[in-house]
Amino acid sequence: MGVAERPTVRVTNIPQTVTAQELLTFLESKLGRDSVFAVEISSDHKNWKSRGFGRIQFTTLKAKLEAHPKASAFPRPTTTSSSGRWTRSAG
């Protein structure tokens, strides 16, 4: 018996200045509205700075597979902002 594939991926090398909302907005601009269920960027509990990795939960496996080739297109931010925790897609 195999394990069912889940629509969640672990993401690494997230710039420290990127927020969960910015990542969500970028993904939805590339994949379409309501393609992402939630975004989490892990942060340090002492100072709440981004740890550079997180998870993205897509609404479907199809959205997850479509996101893979587009992942390297995320623009590098130029301003400093606080990192976010779970951000849900409004919809």
N, C-alpha and C positions, 0 to 999 in steps of 0.2 A: 504494500500500500504506500502510495506517495503522499507527500505533504503538498497541500494546495498552495499555489503561488498567491502571494498577497500583494495588494497595490501600494505597498509602502517601501520606500527606498531610504538607505542611509546616504547622506551627502557629506562629503569632506571638502576641505579647502575653501570654506565659505569665508570671505573677507570679514574681518572683525567689525567693519563699519556697516555691514548689510543687516537690515532688520528682517524679521519674518514677513512683515507686510510687503516690503520691497521684493522679496523673493516670490511671494505669492502673486503680486501684481505682474512680475516678469513672466512667470510660468503661465498665468492665465492669458497674457498677451500673445504668447506663442502657441498655446494649446486650446484656447477658448475658455469662455466663462464656465464656471462650475466643473472644471476638469480637476481641480485640486480641492481636497476636503480639508486638509490641515497642513501647517508648516510649523516645525519646531526647530529652534536654534538653541543648542545647549549653551549654558552660561555658567560662569564661576559664581558660586554662592556668596563669596565674600564681597566682590565688587561688581557683579552682574555683567562683566565683560564677556563677549562671545568667546567660546572655546574653539570656534572654527569648524564645527561639524553639527549635524542635526538630522532630522527625518522629514520626509515629505510623504504624505498620504494622499494618493490620488483617488478619485471617485471610482475609476474603473481600471482594469488591467490594460486596456487599450490606451488610455491616457498615459499610464506609466511607460509603456513601450514607445509611445510617440515622443515622450520627453527625453529619452536617452540621447538621441543624436543632437538635440538642441541645447543640451546642458552647457556646453562650452561657450555658448553665445552670450552668457550673462555678462552685462557690462560691469566693469570695475567702478565702484563708487569713488567720488572725490571728496565727499564731506563725511564728517564723523557724526554718527548717530548711535543711540543705544540699541542693544540687541533686544529682540522680542522673544516671547515664549510662544505658546501655541496661538496661531492665528487662523481663524476659520474663514472660509470663503463665504461671503454674503450672497445669498441667493435663494 
